[in-house]
Amino acid sequence: MGSKAMSFRFDEDIIELIKEKAKAQKRSLNNYIEMLMVKDVGYIPNDETKKALKEASEGIGLESMEDIDGFFESIRNELNEK
């Protein structure tokens, strides 16, 4: 996802406080504000992640696993073959 320039109005005192917080964390003002927004809103999954979540919740393409040790062994074998 790209970024988009936007304009906001903030109280000057708040801007100064935000600048201090950003500097204390060695972040740019923009990065600090974006980090706060992501923290509040959370990460929004992209289309591929949404599709995977839907498939997983519906059980599409999932195999049942009866033997966890066998499962890990099969993963080790796959990795060794590469």
C-alpha positions in Angstrom: 0.0 0.0 0.0 1.3 3.4 -0.9 1.2 6.6 1.1 -0.8 9.7 0.5 -0.1 13.3 1.5 -2.8 14.8 3.7 -3.2 18.0 5.6 -4.4 18.2 9.2 -4.8 21.0 11.8 -3.5 20.5 15.3 -3.2 22.7 18.3 0.3 24.2 18.4 0.9 23.0 21.9 0.1 19.4 20.9 2.4 19.7 17.9 5.3 20.7 20.2 4.5 17.7 22.5 4.3 15.3 19.6 7.6 16.6 18.2 9.3 16.0 21.6 7.9 12.5 21.8 9.0 11.7 18.2 12.5 13.1 18.9 12.8 11.0 22.1 12.0 7.9 20.0 14.4 9.0 17.2 11.4 9.1 14.8 10.4 11.7 12.3 7.2 13.6 13.1 5.4 11.9 10.3 6.6 8.4 11.3 5.6 9.0 14.9 2.1 10.1 14.0 1.7 7.2 11.6 2.9 4.8 14.3 0.3 6.2 16.8 -2.4 5.8 14.2 -1.5 2.2 13.3 -1.3 1.4 17.1 -4.9 2.7 17.5 -6.5 1.4 14.3 -4.4 -1.7 13.9 -3.0 -3.3 10.7 -5.5 -3.8 7.9 -4.9 -7.1 6.1 -4.3 -6.9 2.3 -6.5 -8.9 -0.2 -4.2 -12.0 -0.1 -4.3 -12.2 3.7 -8.1 -11.7 3.7 -8.4 -14.6 1.2 -6.2 -16.8 3.4 -8.2 -16.0 6.5 -11.4 -16.8 4.7 -10.1 -20.1 3.4 -8.7 -21.1 6.8 -12.0 -20.2 8.6 -13.9 -22.3 6.0 -11.4 -25.2 6.2 -10.5 -24.9 2.5 -7.3 -26.8 1.6 -6.6 -27.8 5.2 -5.5 -31.2 6.1 -6.2 -32.9 9.4 -3.2 -33.5 11.6 -3.2 -36.5 13.9 0.6 -36.8 14.5 2.4 -33.5 15.4 5.8 -35.2 15.5 5.2 -36.6 12.0 4.2 -33.2 10.9 7.4 -31.6 12.1 9.4 -34.5 10.6 7.8 -33.9 7.2 8.7 -30.2 7.4 12.3 -31.1 8.3 12.4 -33.5 5.3 11.1 -30.8 3.0 13.6 -28.3 4.2 16.5 -30.8 3.8 15.4 -31.6 0.2 15.8 -27.9 -0.8 
